[in-house]
């Protein structure tokens, strides 16, 4: 899906088979959903060579979820109009969902303490060491070697949408313009499937996205503004290190 995935596993003795299973799953997802592969089911649907009803059940399920999110977000998340050229692209949902499922597969294979990082979108389970939380840095928008905030979490997911890593790769599906309300928006919550999608929709909304994210039970958000301030929902403060 155009990104790198890394695993930090603390259950070292039982990790190898579990990791092989999770990595095989991610390659399967990439082959089915990647917008960069001409033969992926997503591109074949977009090209009209595969009927959506004939696609793999995972594809049909994710597109149904994406359509529901388009309605819920008033069109700020719309997988059917996401790319600059208006082609079908559910990447804003698929990456988070695939990593969430990978985490569930690791758990199903007996792992209890790990973190998965997919291009800055993160799932954590357990603790890295007894009595400690996983520490997740929110990248400084201008300095790649610094962080603007650090979150302390466990058994949670974190997803960030921004333009400073990959440039202006996102468009507001409603008017095709590049969103400019905030420099980045980060979501914390129990599922990376939702956190990833909420971060995308919230980023397009700008500062209004903070309240929209917080309206979803269990989810909070923080944003970096264009004058380099941090703004966050009330619930997000409990995750910030000070």
C-alpha positions in Angstrom: 0.0 0.0 0.0 3.0 2.3 -0.6 4.3 2.3 3.0 6.6 0.3 5.3 5.3 -1.8 8.2 7.5 -2.6 11.2 6.9 -4.9 14.2 8.2 -4.4 17.7 7.5 -7.7 19.4 8.5 -8.3 23.1 7.2 -12.0 23.1 10.4 -13.0 21.4 10.3 -16.7 22.1 7.0 -17.3 20.2 7.2 -14.5 17.6 8.6 -16.1 14.4 5.5 -18.1 13.2 3.1 -15.4 14.3 5.1 -12.8 12.4 5.2 -14.9 9.3 1.4 -15.2 9.4 0.8 -11.5 9.9 3.2 -10.6 7.1 1.6 -13.0 4.7 -1.8 -11.4 5.6 -0.4 -7.9 4.7 0.9 -9.1 1.4 -2.5 -10.6 0.7 -4.2 -7.3 1.4 -1.7 -5.4 -0.7 -2.4 -7.6 -3.7 -6.2 -7.1 -3.3 -6.4 -3.4 -2.4 -3.3 -1.6 -3.5 -4.0 1.4 -5.8 -0.5 1.0 -7.1 -1.0 -2.5 -8.6 -2.9 -2.5 -12.0 -4.2 -6.0 -11.3 -5.6 -5.3 -7.8 -9.3 -5.8 -7.3 -9.7 -2.1 -6.4 -8.1 -1.0 -9.7 -10.1 -3.6 -11.6 -13.3 -2.3 -10.1 -12.3 1.3 -10.9 -11.4 0.3 -14.5 -14.8 -1.5 -14.9 -13.2 -4.9 -15.5 -14.5 -6.4 -12.2 -18.0 -6.0 -10.9 -18.1 -4.9 -7.3 -20.5 -7.7 -6.5 -18.0 -10.3 -7.8 -15.1 -9.0 -5.7 -13.6 -10.7 -2.7 -15.8 -10.5 0.5 -13.2 -8.3 2.2 -13.4 -5.8 -0.7 -17.2 -5.7 -0.5 -17.1 -5.3 3.3 -14.5 -2.5 3.2 -16.3 -0.6 0.5 -19.6 -0.9 2.5 -17.8 0.5 5.6 -16.3 3.3 3.4 -19.8 4.2 2.1 -21.2 4.4 5.6 -18.3 6.7 6.7 -18.9 8.9 3.7 -22.4 9.5 4.9 -21.4 9.9 8.6 -18.6 12.4 7.7 -20.8 14.4 5.4 -18.5 13.5 2.5 -15.1 14.5 4.0 -14.2 10.8 3.8 -15.2 9.3 0.4 -13.3 6.3 -0.9 -15.1 6.6 -4.3 -13.8 10.1 -4.9 -10.6 10.2 -2.9 -7.8 10.4 -5.5 -7.0 13.6 -7.3 -8.3 12.0 -10.4 -11.5 10.9 -8.7 -10.8 7.2 -8.9 -11.8 4.6 -6.3 -9.3 4.5 -3.5 -10.2 3.1 0.0 -6.6 3.4 1.3 -7.6 5.7 4.0 -9.6 2.8 5.6 -7.7 -0.2 4.3 -4.4 0.5 5.9 -5.8 0.9 9.4 -8.1 -2.1 8.9 -5.3 -4.4 7.7 -3.0 -3.5 10.5 -5.8 -4.0 13.0 -6.4 -7.5 11.6 -2.7 -8.2 11.7 -2.6 -7.3 15.4 -5.6 -9.6 16.0 -3.8 -12.4 14.2 -0.7 -11.9 16.3 -2.9 -12.1 19.4 -4.5 -15.2 18.0 -1.1 -16.8 17.7 -0.3 -16.1 21.3 1.5 -12.8 21.3 0.6 -10.3 24.1 3.2 -7.5 24.0 3.9 -5.8 20.6 3.5 -2.7 18.5 2.9 -2.5 14.8 3.8 0.7 12.9 2.5 1.2 9.4 3.9 4.6 8.2 3.1 6.2 11.5 -0.3 4.5 12.1 0.2 2.3 15.1 -1.4 -0.5 17.1 -0.1 -1.4 20.6 -0.8 -4.4 22.7 0.4 -5.0 26.3 3.4 -3.2 27.6 7.0 -3.0 26.3 8.3 -3.6 29.8 6.5 -4.2 33.1 4.8 -1.1 34.3 5.5 1.0 31.2 3.4 2.3 28.4 4.4 2.4 24.7 5.5 5.9 23.8 4.4 7.2 20.4 5.8 10.4 19.1 3.8 12.8 16.9 6.2 14.1 14.3 7.1 17.8 14.3 5.7 19.2 11.0 9.0 21.0 10.0 11.7 18.9 11.7 11.7 15.2 10.9 14.1 14.5 13.7 11.8 16.0 16.4 8.4 15.4 17.9 5.6 17.9 18.7 4.1 15.6 21.3 4.6 12.2 22.9 1.7 9.9 23.8 1.9 7.1 26.4 -0.6 4.3 25.5 -1.2 0.6 25.7 -3.9 -1.5 24.0 -4.8 1.4 21.8 -4.2 2.6 18.2 -2.9 5.9 16.9 -3.3 7.3 13.4 -2.2 10.6 11.9 -3.1 12.4 8.7 -0.9 15.2 7.4 0.6 16.7 4.3 4.2 17.2 5.5 5.3 13.5 5.0 4.0 12.8 1.5 3.0 16.3 0.3 -0.5 17.3 -0.8 -1.6 13.8 -1.5 -5.1 14.3 -0.1 -8.1 16.2 -1.5 -11.4 17.2 0.0 -13.7 14.8 -1.9 -16.4 17.5 -1.9 -14.6 20.1 -3.9 -11.3 18.4 -5.0 -9.2 21.1 -3.1 -6.3 20.4 -0.9 -7.4 20.7 2.8 -5.8 23.6 4.6 -7.4 23.8 8.0 -4.7 22.1 10.1 -1.2 20.8 9.5 -1.9 17.4 11.0 -4.6 15.6 12.9 -3.9 12.5 15.1 -6.6 10.2 16.5 -6.2 7.8 19.5 -8.7 5.0 20.1 -9.3 1.3 20.5 -9.4 0.3 16.8 -6.9 1.4 14.1 -9.6 0.7 11.5 -11.7 3.6 12.8 -8.7 5.8 14.0 -7.2 5.8 10.5 -10.5 6.7 8.8 -11.4 9.3 11.5 -7.9 10.9 11.1 -8.4 11.2 7.4 -11.9 12.7 7.7 -11.0 14.9 10.6 -8.0 16.3 8.8 -10.2 17.4 5.9 -12.6 19.0 8.4 -9.8 21.1 10.0 -10.2 22.1 13.7 -13.8 21.1 13.5 -12.5 17.5 13.2 -11.5 17.5 16.8 -15.0 17.6 18.1 -16.2 15.3 15.3 -13.7 12.6 16.4 -14.5 13.1 20.1 -18.2 12.5 19.4 -17.2 8.8 18.8 -17.0 6.9 22.0 -13.5 6.0 23.0 -11.8 8.2 20.5 -9.8 11.5 21.0 -7.7 13.7 18.8 -5.0 16.3 18.7 -4.1 18.7 15.9 -1.2 20.9 14.9 -2.3 24.3 13.6 -0.7 26.4 10.9 0.7 28.7 13.6 2.3 25.7 15.2 0.0 25.3 18.2 -1.2 22.0 19.6 -5.0 21.7 20.0 -6.6 18.6 21.5 -9.8 17.1 22.8 -10.3 16.9 26.6 -9.8 13.1 26.6 -6.5 13.3 24.7 -4.8 15.0 27.6 -4.6 11.8 29.6 -2.3 10.3 26.9 0.1 13.2 26.6 3.4 13.1 28.5 4.3 16.4 30.1 
